[in-house]
Amino acid sequence: KDTAQVNTVKSQHITPIARTDADDRWYFGSRHASLSDCKKVLIVRPDAIGDFVIFSNILPGFRSLHPEAKITILLQEAVAQLAQDCPYIDEIITFKESRIRDAQYRSEVLSQLQSRHFDIAYHPVYSRSEIGDALTLQSGAARKITFNGDNSNLSPQLKNNNDKSYDVLVPASPGVLLETQRNREFMKGLGVDIPASQGTSVWLNQNDDNYVVELLKGLDINSPVVISPFARFGIKDWPIEKWAQLLSYYPDENIVICAGPEDYERAQELIALSSHGHIYNLAGKTTLSQTAALMGRCKLYVGVDTGPAHMAIAANIPNVVLMGGGHFGRFMPYSPSTTMVYCKVSCANCNWRCRFGVKPAPCLTQISVPTVIRAINTCVSQPISRRKEPLVITETAPYEAAAYRIKEAEPDNSIFAATGAQTSQIAESQASRTSETGHRYLVSAIVSAYNSEKYIRGCLEDLENQTIADKLEIIVIDSGSQQNEAAIVKEFQQRYGNIKYIHTERETIYSAWNRAIKAASGKYITNANTDDRHYKDAIEKLAMALE
C-alpha cells in the first residue's frame, strides 16, 4: 500500500494561479464577478466583544451589497453568541483565540474556510492583526478586500507585505475617527452608504430574556443599576477602592455586578469594601447573550471600557463609561445615550502601551469619585429621548507629579467635533485630589448617625462650612437607624462630593467608628457627633497642630 504523504496545494495554503469556475472549467488570472454577483461571502472579524458590537452597525450594508449570497462570518468562539440571532448572517465559523497561533489548530480552521470556496472575503478591520490577515489571505477566497488602516497591531513592513496580497485596499482617511465612522467609511468605499443614524445592535432571543427575568425575580429586584468594573485587560480598570467609594453614595439602589467567572472573587472583594447592602454578584452567572439581555432590563450602566459597555449602548439604556487614553476618541462616545468620563493626558493614543508600566493606567486612576458622581447625576437627569449627542465630562485634576512625573495636557476636545459631543469641564476640588502623602483628604470626620434625624442636617452644614471643607472627608455611619437620616445625607451628597454614606445593621458605636476608619481616606481622623457644632476653623486648627 502506498503510504507516501503529499503536500497538497490546500494543505500548504497556496493560492493557485489557475482555478476552476462553477462549471469546472479552468482559467488563469483573475475572473472576478461584480460584488453583487458573489454568492459565497466571508467576513473576518477576529477581534473582541466590544469590537463586534460596534461593527454591527454596518452588517445591514453587507446584506444590501449581497442580497442573494450566503454570508459567513468568522469570529472568536467567545464572541459568537452575539451573532447567533443576527438576521444578516447565515453561518458562523468560530476559533479559539488561545489556540489560533498553534499551526495545527490554525490549519484546521483554514480548512473549514477553504472548503467553502468563497467568492470574496472581507476583512473590515482598521487596526488589522497578523492573525486576522493570515486567516483572510489563506481563506482560499477568490477575492480579498480589507481596510488600508493603521500600524497599531502590525509592523510597517508586515503590513506592506500583506497589503500586496489583497485585491482591494479600501482607503481610510487620516487622523482619529470614531470606530462607527470608520465602519461607515469602509462600506462607503464599497459603494454602500450607511446612515449616521444607524445604531449598533445585539440580537436577542426569548430564552435569554426569560432567563434574565427569572434571575432578577429570584433576587427580588427590578430595573437595577448594572456595573461592569473589570476590563479584560487590567490596564483599563478603575481602582476597586474608588468603586467602593462610588457605590456608597447610592445606598438605596439595587446594583448588579456584570463580569466573567474569572472576576467573581474581585467582585466579592468590591462588595465587602463598599459595605453596600444591595449589591448582587452576577460574575459568571450569565452567558454573553444573557448579559446582553440583562442590559435591556437595567435602568443605568456604569463601567469601564469593555464589552458590556457597548451592549448597554446597543440596548439604548443610559450609560456612564470611564475611558482611558489608550485609543482616545476612537471607541467612545458614539451614542447619545452615553456620558463619557475621561482624564485627558499628553500621552493619549498610546495604543495601551503605557509608558508608566502600571495597571490600571494613570489616565484611569486619576478619574475622581466626585467626577463620576457628577457624570451619573447628569446622565440620569437627561432622558435619552431628549439628547442629540453624547456628553463628555473631563476630569481636570493633574497627575501626581511625584508618582508619575508627567505634565497634564490641556483638555483637547477637537476630536469630538465630528460627533457634536458636548464637553463639560468639571474642575475637581482640592478635597478629591490625592496629596503627595498619598491621602485623598487631610482630615476624615466620622459621623455616627443613629436616630439623629433632627441633628444630622445641622451637623453636615457645620462640617461643610469649615475653613478646610475642601480638604475634609465626611463619613456618615448609619447603624440601623429607624429615622430618615439617609434622605438628608443623600440630599447633601447631591451638593457636595466629599460625603460618604455607609449603612449597616445595628452595631455599637465603637464598631461603627472602626468601620469608618477602614473606609477613611484622610491623613487624620476626627469624630463629629451629630449634635456637635464647631468654630469654622476648629478642624483646621486641629490639623495644623498635627502638621
N, C-alpha and C positions, 0 to 999 in steps of 0.2 A: 504494500500500500504506500502510495506517495504521501509522505508527511512533510514535504517541503512547505515552508512558510513564505508567502509572497507579500511584499509591501505594496498594497493596492493604492491607487490614487486616493480613494476615500480614507483609508487608514492613515495616510500621511497628510491629509488635509490639503491636498494640492488642487488648485483651480485649473482645470484642463483648458487647453487652447481650442479644443474642439468639443462641441456639445451636441446633444440630440434634442430636437424640438418635440412638441406634443405628439407628432406623427412618427417619432423615431427616425427622423431624417437628420443627418449630420450637417453641421455648419461650423465655419470658423469665424473668429472675431466676435463682434457684438451684434446681437439682433434683439434690441430692447423694444418691447411694446411700450405704448404710452402708459403713464401711471394708472390711468383709469381702466386699462385693459388687464392689469395684473390681477390674477385670480388667487394667488397664494402669497400672502403678505406676512412678513415677520417684523415685529417691533422689539428692539432690545433695550430693556431698562434694567440694568443690573444694580441700581443704587438702592437707597434706604426707603423706609416707610414714608417719611415726610416728602421725599422727592417724588414718589409715585403719586401721592395725593395732589401735590402741586401740578404734576404732569396731567392729571385727569382733566384739566380744563381744555385740552386740545384733542382728547380722544374722539370726540364727535367729528373733528376735522378729518381724521384718518378714515372714518366710515363714509363721510361725504366724498372723499377722494377715491375710495374703493367700495362703492355701494354693493357690488356683487361678489366681492372677494371673501375668502376665508382669512380672517385676521388672527394671527397667533402672536402672543406676547411672551417674552422670556423675562422672568422675574426671579428674584431671590425667593427661596421657599418661605421665608419669614414674612414676605410681603404679599404673597399670592392670595391670601384670604380676602384682601381688599378688592381684588379683581374678579372674584368668583361670580358675582351677580351683575357685572358690567355689561350693558346691552351692546356695547361696541366691539366686544372681544368674543371670538368664537372658541379659542383654545388657549390654554395656559401651559407653558413648559417651565419648570422650576429647576433651580440649582441651589445647593448649599454653599453659602458664602465661605464657610470654614474649610471647604474641601476643593473649591474650584481651582486652586493653584496646583493641586495634585494632577500630574499629567494624565494618569489613567482615568481618573474621575472626569476630568475636562474632556477627554476623548469620548467618554460615554455620553456626555451632554451634547457634544458636537455631532455625534452620530444621530441623535434624535433630531437635531436641526437639519442635517444633510439629507436624511431620509424623506423629508417633506418637499424637497425640490422647490424652494421658494423662488418666486419670480423676482421678489425685491425684499431687501432688508433695510429697515430704518434704524439708525442709532441716534435718536434725537436728544443727545446729552451735550450740554455746553462744555462742562468740565469732564471730558472723556477720561477713561482709565485704561490701563494696559489690558485688563481682563475684558472690559467692555468692547474694546477694539478687536481683541482676539476672537471673542465669541461672534462678533458681527462679520469680520473678514473671513473667518473659517466656517461660516454657516452654510456655505455652498449656494447661497442665493445668487441668481444671475446678475443682479444689480444691487449696489450697496450705496446708501446715502447717509451722510452724517452732517453734524454741525462743524463748521470751521471755528471752533471755540478757543478756549484759553489753554495755558500750560499748567494749570493747578495740579493735575494728577499725572501729567506726562512730561518727560523731559522734552525740550525743543527738538532734539534730534529724533527721538522716537515718534513724536507727533508728526514731524515732517515725513518720516519714512512711511508711517501708517496712512497719512493723507493721500499718498500716491496710489494706494490700493483701493481707495473709494472711487466710485464712478462720479459722484456728485458731492461737493462740499457746499452746504448752504452757508452763505456769508452771514457773519454776525457783526453787528455794529459795535464800535469800541466803547469802553467805559463800563460803569456799573449799571446794570439794569435789574429790576425785579425778575425773578425766575418766571413768573407768569407772563411777563412781557417777552422774555427770551423764547418761551414756548410759542407764543403767537408769532414771533419773528421767524421761527423755524417753519411754521406752517405757511406763512406768507411767502417764504422762499419756494414753497411747493405750489404756490398759486391758490392757497386757501386762506381766506380772511376769517379769523376768529374774533368776534366782537369783544371789546374790553370788558363788557358786562358779563361775559361767560365765566361763571364761578367754578370753583373746584367741587368735586363730588366724591362721596363714598356711598357705594350702592349696598343697601342693607336687605336682609331677608327677614321674614316674620319670625323665624325661630330665634334669631339673635335678639330681636326686640322683646320677644316673650321672655327670654332668659333674664334680660336686664330688669324687666318689670317684676318678675318673681324675686330676683336678687334684692332689689330695693324694698319690696314688700316684706321680705324676711328680716330686713334691717329696720323696718318700720320708719322709713324715711321717704320723702317725696321731693323731687326737684332739688337735689343737693348742689353744693359747690364742689366741683371736681378740681383737684390739684395734681399736677404732674411735676414733682420736684426733682426728678433724676433724669439726666440726659444719658444717651447711650455712651457718650464719652464724657468722663468726669470733668474735662476742661470747661464744659458748657454748663456745669451745675451752679446753683446759688447756694451759699453755705447753709447747712442744716440748722444752725443756730438762728440764722435770720428767718428761716421758715417758721421755726418755733415761735419767735417773737411776733411774726406777722399773724399767725393763726390765733395768738392770744388776744388780738384786737377784735376778733369776731367770735366771742364765746357762745353765742346762741345759734350759730349756723351749723347745719349738718354738712360735714365735709367728707368726701371720699378721696382716697389716695389711689391714683391710677399709675401702675408701674408693672414691670415684668417680675417674674418669680425670683430673679436674682437680686431684686431690691427689697424683698419682704422684710429682712432684718433692719435695713436702714429706715424703712417706713415705720417699723415698730419703735425705733430709736426716736424718730421725729415725734411720734405720738407721746412718748414718755417725756420728752423735753418740753413739749407745748403745754402740758397739764390741761389739755382741752378735753372736755367730756363728750364731744360729739364727732370724733374723727373715726372713720372706718377704713381699715387697711384692705384694699382690694388688689394689692400687688399679687400677680399670678393667678387671680381668680376669674379673669375674663380673657377670652381669646382676642385676637386683633379685631375681628369683625364685631365681637360683642363690645369691645372698648368703643368702637365707632358708634354702636347703638347706644351705649351709655351716655355719650356726649349729647345726644338728642334728648335725653331725659334730665339733663342738668341745667341749672339756670345761669351758671357762670363757670368759666375755665380760668385758672391761674396756673401758670407754669413756665418752664424754661423752653428753649427752642428744641423741640423734639417732636416725634411723630404725632402724639395726641394733640399737640397744639394745632396742627394742620387739620386733624379730624374735627376739632372743635369749630374751626373756621368753616369746614365743609358742612357741618351741622347748623351753621348760622346762629350760634349762641354767642353772647358777649364773652370776649376773651382778653385776658391781660397776659402778655408774653414778655418775659425778661430776656433780652437779647444781648449777646456779647458782640465783640467787634470782628470776629474771625472772617465773616463774609458780610460785612456791614452793608446794608442797603440792598441785599440780593434776595434773601429768602423771606424777609418781612419788611414792612407791612403791606399786604396786597388786598386786604378786605376791610370794608367799613366797620365790620364787627370787632376789629382789633384795636386795642390800646397797647402800644408797644412802649416798654421802658428800656432805656439804654444809657450807658455812660460812654460818651464819645471820647476817643483817645487818639493820640497822634500815630499810634501803631496799628490802627484799624486795617482791615482787609489783609491780615497776615496769613489767611488760609488755615487758621488754627495752628500755625507753627509758632506758638507763643515764645517770645524771646526770653521770658522770665522763667520758663520751665516749671511753673507751678500749676496745680489743679485744685480748685477751679481757677480760671484765668482772672487776673486783676480787674479786667473790664467788667466782670460779673460780680466779683466780691465787693466792688466799690458801689454797687447799687444799694441804696439805703432802704431800710424798712419804711420810714416815713414816705419816701417817694413812691414805693409800691402801694402803700395805703392810699395815697393821693390818686394813683392811677386806677385802683379798684373803685374808689368812690366816684371818680369821674366817669369811668366806664359804665357803671350801673345807673348813673343819673341821666344818661343819654340813650334813649331807646334806639336800637339798631335801625328801625324804620325811618328815623329822622336823620340818620347820618348819610353823608355823601362820600366821606373819605375816612381813612383810619386816623387815629390820634396818636401822636408821638410825644412822649414825655421824656425829657432829658434830665439825667442826673448830672448836676453841675459840680459835685464835690470833687476836689482834686485828689489824685493819688497821694498816699502817704509817702513822702519823699524818702524817708529813712528806709522804708521797706522795699520800694520799687525803683527809686532813683530815676523817675521819668517826669517829664513835664506834661501836664494835661493840655491837650489841644483845645482851641476854641471850638465849640459845637458847630459842625458843618451840616446844614440841613439841605444843601443844594441837591443831594441825592434824592430827596423826596419830592422835588419839584414836579417830576413827571407824574407822580401819583396824586398830587394835590393834598398830601397829608398835612394836617395841622400839626404844628410843633409848639409845645408848651415848655418854656424854660422853668423848671422847678428848682429854685435855689434851696439847697439843703441847709438847715440851721446848724450852728456850731454844735448843738447837742447831739446831732446824729452823725457827726464826724468822729472818726477814730483818732484819738490823740497819739502823740509819739510814745506814750507809755503803753499803748495797746488797749486802753479803755475807751469805750464809746462816750462815756459821760464822766464828769468829775465826781458827781455825787448821785447815789441812788437812794431815794426816800421811800421807805416801806410803810404803806398804809394798810393796817389790818381793819377790815370792814365786816362787822357782824351786828346786824340790827341797828345800823347807824345812819339810816336814810336821812334824818334831819340834819346831820352834821357833814355828810360827805361833800356836798356842793361847796360849802364854805371852806372845807379842807383843801379841795382841789384848787379853788380860786386863790387861796392863800399861797399854795406852793407855786402856782403859775405866775404869781406876782413877785416872786423872789428875784433879787437882782441878778442871780445866776441861773434863771429859769432856762436859758439856752444851753446850760451845761448840767441840767438836772433831769434825772430819770425818775419817774413816779411809778411805783409798782403797787397796785391795789390787790390785796389778797382777800377774796370774799369766801369765808369759811362757812358756806352753807347758810348764809343769811336768809331770814324769812321776809325781809323787806326788799325794797326796789332800788338798792344801790346800783345794780347793773345798768339800768336805764340811764341813770345820771352819769355814770362813768362813760358809757357809750357816747352820750351827748358831748362830753369833753373830748373824747378821742376824735370826734369829727373836727374839732377846732385845733387840737394840739397833737403833735406827732411823738410826744415823749411819754405817753401814758400806756402802761402795760396792765392788763386786767387778767387775773387768774382766779378761776372759780374752783373750789374744792368742796368735798363733803365736810361736815363739822369736824374740826380738829382744834387742838389747843393753840393758844396764841404763839407759843414758842415753836410749835411745828409749822405754823404759818410763816413765822419770821424765817425759819430755816429754809423753807421752800422758796421764799422771796430772795434770800441771799444767793441761792443757786441760780436764780434767774437774773440776778442783777448784773449790769454792765458798767457800773460806776467804779471809780478808783476808791471812793469812800462810801460808806453806808450809814444812813441815819434812820431813826424811827420817827414817824409823824402820826400821832394818834388823830382820829377823825375830829376830835374836839379841840385839838391844839391849834393855836394861832401864833404866828411868828412876826417879829420885826422883819421888814422887807429884806434886810441884809443879814439876817441871822445865819442862814445856812452858808452864805458866802464867808462870813467871819469864821465859822467853824472850820470850813475847808481851808481857808488861808492859814489858820493856826497850824493845821496839819501839814500844809505845804512847806 
